[in-house]
Amino acid sequence: MAKIRLINTRHQPFLAVEYHDIVCRRRNRCDCQTSQRMNEKNKAVIKRHCASFHVPAMGKSKELDREVLHLQSVWNAVKSGWLAVKELEAPEALPVIEEPKEAKKKASKPTKSA
């Protein structure tokens, strides 16, 4: 999953809520906090508390999923110049594992046909 860092260019902090139906759905996992309570009919009700993040004045955010750019408040702040986006490098690719030499020799030998 692509990661970004938001950089605040102004002297006022920026706060955003990662709405469940926008961010969690796009990243295919939910990072929201939940709490459970009983309603009037003694049935358990689960309440979802969306995650949030802030970018300090003239500071940088923590590492964020790229999906936060789909939040209207973040997008508007980027367009207005309040926030700058820095793409973080993806982790290095895993090394390629080569076939054992014996398997290569067997594959390269021609087979006898009748």
C-alpha positions, 0 to 999 in steps of 0.5 A, a space after each residue: 500500500 502506498 504511503 505518503 507524508 503531509 507537510 503543513 506549509 502554514 502556521 496553523 495546525 491541520 486536523 482531519 478525520 479518516 471517515 470509515 466509509 471513505 478511507 477504510 473502504 478504500 484500504 480494505 481494512 478498518 482502523 476505526 476504534 469501536 465501543 460497545 454498549 447496551 441499548 434500551 432492549 438490552 441488545 449490544 450496539 457497536 459504535 465506530 469511532 473514526 481515526 483522525 490525524 493532525 499535521 502540526 503547524 509548519 510540521 510533517 504528519 506521520 506516515 499515512 496511507 495514500 487513501 487519505 487524499 480522497 478526504 475532501 478536507 485533505 484534498 482541498 488543503 492540498 489544492 490550496 497549498 496548505 498541505 504538500 504531499 511527499 510520496 514515500 518510497 515503497 519498500 525494496 522488492 524482495 530478491 528474485 529466487 533463481 531456479 536450482 541449477 539441476 532443474 535448469 539442466 533437466 529443462 534444457 535437455 531435449 527429450 527423445 521423441 518416438 
